[in-house]
Structures are given as structure tokens and as C-alpha cells.
Amino acid sequence: MTYLDNILEFHRERARADERSEAWLHEAITSRMASDPVGSVPRGFAAALAGPGLSVISEIKRRSPSKGDLLVGLEPEELANDYRRGGAAALSVLTDEQHFGGSVMDLVTARAAVDLPIIRKDFTVDRRDILDARLMGADCVLLIVAALNDDELVDFTTLAAEIGIDALVETHDEAEVERALAAGATLIGVNQRDLLTFEVDTDRAVRVRAAIPDTAIAVAESGVRGPDDAATLAAAGYHAVLVGESLVTNADPARAVADLIDAGSVA
């Protein structure tokens, strides 16, 4: 089994053991909306990326399977505010605890600290994962084409829209872009990291961008090491970049975000 297979099996096994019903989760969402009618309104993740220039989705990521701990003592509130000061359009927060050291509390804390929209970065394998994302306050959910069949892609994309959040549909090649589009995706990511080997192919996003129609918002993910990469991806036609490790490990994350934006604006 590949590393991705192991991660997915972990999440599917956890979903099989989850005794909560969808009806219960829908009721919990309704209750949260009633108790916090302002704070529970989705912030519009996709809309935040549609402006001029290159938008930056800055990630709160504690650990990488390939590199281990990235920032010991990471404080989600502090990092979220650094990203906001740097001009980030949105946040990405890892909630996978087993493999990335994330948590639901990291997302909740970050959302309370800033007014930026947030994507729940996790391995979505069950409808209840999407409902959980809405319940914890996420404005977008990640759907990985390589992890889902066509029926699941359509079902999960539809469910996200029904409960008022966006879905970033992650692809790795032109064939997966076709599958994403067939499922109705309008927010499409291209991950430069091979999820089987975890190696980064910096040319992947540039090549695959041509398969994404102009009607969709295109996001380049992983392997964005600095301004030069941001400029290249902006020139290729990407609306946004999702950046984790190079920001988390930077001594001045606010400045690092601003530098990416500046580089994208002159591409």
C-alpha cells in the first residue's frame, strides 16, 4: 500500500466506526446557526480568491509526513494574525491529527482570531466529513479526486453546496481535472506534490493549468517555495496559491505572504 492508501484507510475505518447520523449533524449545524447567527455564516472562500492579482491561501500546518515537525509550539491564533497582516486572502488549516498533527481546535481557534475564510484541510471520505467541516466553522472543504470515485465526487460537491460551503477539488493531472469538471467543480486545485511518493514536481501545475477552463478558479497547491514560484504560477494563469511549509517555517510569515502577493502581481 502507498502512503496515501494508508492515510485513506485510516480515515475510512474511522468513518465506519462513527455512529453519528447525518440527521444529527444537520441538527447540530442548525443549532449552531441559531445560537450564533453572525459567526456561523460562511465567509465565501472561493469569492475571496476571485479578485485581481494572485491570492495567497496561507496554511496552518504543524507537521509534514516527510519532514516531521515544522514549527514546534505553533500557535494558530498568532500565525493566523501574521498571515492576515501579510495580506492572505484565506487560510488553510490541517485538522488531520494522526498524520499532520492538526486538530479541529486549530481551525476553531484560527477562525475566531481573524475574519478570513478557511478551508478545512483533511482527507474527506464520508458525507459526515463535510457536515463536520460546516459544523466546526470551515468555509470550504477539500475533495481529493485521487481519493474518491466519480459518484462520491458528485455527491460530496453537491452536499457542500447544499450546506453553503465551497469545495476545493484537488487534482494532479489532466485526467483528474476532467473528472473534477464532470462533478461540477468550479474551484479546482492542482497539487504539485505526488501523493504517492510525496515528491514535488514544480512543472506539474504549469502543465495542467491549460486543462482548467477560465470559468473555474484555479489554485496551485504545494511546492511553492517563494516569490519566484509565485510569479511563475501567476503567469501560468493561477488565481491563487496554497502555501504551507515555506510560510510556517519562515521567521517572518507576514512578510513572506506579502512577498508572494507582490511577485504574483507583477507576473
C-alpha positions in Angstrom: 0.0 0.0 0.0 1.1 3.6 -0.7 1.3 6.2 2.0 -1.9 7.8 0.6 -3.6 4.4 0.7 -2.7 4.1 4.4 -4.0 7.6 5.2 -7.3 7.0 3.4 -7.8 3.6 5.0 -7.3 5.2 8.4 -10.0 7.8 7.7 -12.4 5.3 6.1 -12.0 3.0 9.1 -12.8 5.9 11.4 -15.8 6.8 9.4 -17.1 3.2 9.6 -16.8 3.4 13.4 -18.6 6.7 13.6 -22.1 6.1 14.9 -23.4 9.6 14.4 -26.1 10.1 11.8 -26.3 12.7 9.1 -29.6 13.9 10.6 -27.8 14.5 13.9 -25.1 16.6 12.3 -27.7 18.6 10.3 -29.5 19.4 13.6 -26.2 20.4 15.2 -25.5 22.8 12.3 -28.9 24.3 12.6 -28.5 24.7 16.4 -25.1 26.4 15.9 -26.6 28.8 13.3 -29.4 29.7 15.7 -27.1 30.3 18.6 -24.5 32.3 16.6 -26.3 33.7 13.5 -23.5 36.0 12.6 -20.4 33.9 13.4 -21.8 30.8 11.7 -22.3 32.4 8.3 -19.9 31.0 5.7 -17.3 33.7 4.7 -17.1 32.8 1.0 -13.9 31.0 0.3 -14.0 30.9 -3.5 -15.2 34.5 -3.7 -12.1 35.6 -1.7 -9.8 34.2 -4.4 -11.6 35.8 -7.4 -10.1 39.3 -7.1 -7.3 40.8 -9.2 -3.7 39.6 -8.8 -2.5 36.4 -7.1 -4.3 35.4 -3.9 -2.5 33.5 -1.2 -4.1 30.8 0.9 -1.8 30.5 3.9 -1.7 27.3 5.7 -1.5 26.4 9.4 0.4 23.2 9.4 2.1 21.6 12.4 3.8 18.6 10.8 4.6 17.1 7.5 4.8 13.3 6.9 8.0 13.7 5.0 9.7 16.4 7.2 8.3 15.9 10.7 7.5 18.9 12.9 7.6 22.2 11.1 7.1 24.7 13.9 7.3 23.5 17.5 4.9 25.4 19.7 2.8 26.7 16.7 0.1 29.0 18.0 -2.9 29.1 15.4 -4.1 32.5 16.6 -0.7 34.1 16.3 0.0 32.5 12.9 -3.4 33.4 11.6 -2.9 37.0 12.5 0.6 37.1 10.9 -1.0 35.7 7.7 -3.8 38.3 7.8 -1.2 41.2 8.2 0.7 39.9 5.3 -2.4 40.1 3.1 -3.5 36.5 2.9 -6.9 36.1 1.1 -7.8 32.9 3.0 -6.4 30.3 5.4 -6.0 26.5 5.2 -6.0 24.6 8.5 -4.9 21.0 8.8 -7.3 19.0 11.0 -5.8 15.6 10.5 -4.2 14.7 13.8 -2.8 11.3 13.1 -0.6 12.2 10.2 -0.2 16.0 10.3 -0.6 16.9 13.9 -3.6 19.1 13.2 -6.9 19.4 15.1 -10.4 20.8 14.9 -9.4 23.2 17.7 -6.7 24.6 15.4 -9.4 25.6 12.9 -11.8 26.9 15.5 -9.0 29.0 17.1 -7.8 30.4 13.8 -11.4 31.3 12.7 -12.0 33.1 16.0 -8.8 35.1 15.6 -9.3 36.6 12.1 -12.1 37.3 9.6 -10.6 35.3 6.7 -12.4 32.4 5.1 -10.9 29.0 6.0 -10.6 25.6 4.2 -10.6 22.5 6.3 -7.6 20.6 5.0 -8.2 17.0 5.6 -9.0 13.7 3.8 -12.7 13.7 3.0 -14.0 10.2 2.6 -17.5 10.4 4.0 -20.5 12.8 3.8 -20.3 13.4 7.5 -16.8 14.8 7.0 -18.4 17.6 5.0 -21.1 18.2 7.6 -18.3 18.2 10.3 -16.5 20.9 8.3 -19.5 23.1 8.3 -20.2 22.5 12.0 -16.6 23.4 13.1 -16.8 26.7 11.1 -15.0 25.9 7.9 -15.9 27.8 4.8 -14.6 25.2 2.3 -13.8 21.5 2.3 -11.0 19.7 0.4 -12.0 16.9 -2.0 -9.1 14.9 -3.5 -10.0 13.4 -6.8 -7.4 10.6 -6.4 -9.2 9.5 -3.2 -12.8 9.4 -4.5 -14.8 7.7 -7.2 -16.9 9.7 -9.6 -20.2 9.2 -7.7 -18.5 10.4 -4.5 -17.1 13.5 -6.2 -20.6 14.5 -7.5 -22.3 13.6 -4.2 -19.7 15.5 -2.0 -19.6 18.5 -4.3 -23.4 18.8 -4.2 -23.6 18.3 -0.5 -21.0 21.1 0.2 -23.1 23.5 -2.0 -26.3 22.5 -0.2 -24.9 23.4 3.2 -23.4 26.7 1.9 -19.7 26.0 1.8 -17.3 25.7 -1.1 -15.3 22.7 -2.3 -11.8 22.8 -3.5 -11.4 19.8 -5.7 -7.8 18.8 -5.8 -6.3 17.2 -9.0 -2.8 16.0 -10.1 -3.2 15.7 -13.9 -5.4 16.5 -16.8 -7.5 13.3 -16.5 -8.3 14.3 -12.9 -9.3 17.8 -14.0 -11.7 16.2 -16.4 -13.2 14.2 -13.6 -13.5 17.3 -11.4 -15.2 19.3 -14.1 -17.7 16.4 -14.7 -18.5 16.5 -11.0 -19.4 20.2 -11.3 -16.3 21.6 -9.7 -15.8 25.4 -10.1 -12.8 25.7 -7.7 -10.0 23.4 -8.9 -6.6 22.8 -7.2 -3.6 21.3 -8.8 -1.3 19.7 -6.3 2.3 19.7 -7.4 3.1 17.1 -4.8 2.7 13.5 -5.8 0.5 11.9 -3.1 2.0 8.5 -3.8 5.7 9.5 -3.4 5.3 12.9 -1.8 7.9 14.3 -4.2 7.2 17.8 -5.7 7.1 18.4 -9.5 7.3 22.1 -9.9 6.3 21.9 -13.6 3.1 20.0 -12.9 0.8 22.9 -12.1 2.0 24.9 -15.1 1.3 22.0 -17.4 -2.1 21.1 -16.0 -3.4 24.7 -15.9 -4.3 24.5 -19.6 -6.9 21.9 -18.8 -8.8 24.2 -16.4 -11.4 26.4 -18.1 -11.4 30.1 -17.4 -14.8 29.7 -15.8 -13.2 27.9 -12.9 -11.0 29.4 -10.1 -7.5 27.7 -10.4 -5.4 27.1 -7.3 -1.8 25.8 -7.3 -1.0 23.7 -4.2 2.2 22.5 -2.6 5.8 23.2 -3.6 5.5 27.0 -3.6 8.9 27.9 -2.1 9.0 31.6 -2.6 8.3 34.6 -4.9 9.8 33.1 -8.0 7.4 30.2 -7.8 4.5 32.5 -7.2 5.4 34.6 -10.2 5.6 31.5 -12.4 2.2 30.3 -11.3 0.6 33.7 -11.7 2.0 33.9 -15.2 0.5 30.5 -15.9 -2.9 31.8 -15.1 -3.5 30.7 -11.5 -5.8 32.8 -9.3 -4.3 31.6 -6.1 -1.6 29.6 -4.4 -2.0 27.4 -1.3 1.3 27.6 0.7 2.2 25.8 3.9 5.7 24.7 4.7 7.6 27.7 3.3 5.4 30.1 5.3 5.2 28.1 8.6 8.9 27.8 8.7 9.6 31.4 7.8 10.9 33.7 10.6 8.6 36.5 9.3 5.4 34.8 7.8 3.6 38.1 7.3 6.5 39.4 5.1 6.7 36.1 3.3 3.0 36.3 2.4 3.3 39.8 1.2 6.3 38.9 -1.0 4.3 36.1 -2.7 1.5 38.6 -3.4 3.9 41.2 -4.8 5.6 38.6 -7.0 2.2 37.4 -8.3 1.0 40.9 -9.1 3.9 41.7 -11.5 3.9 38.3 -13.3 
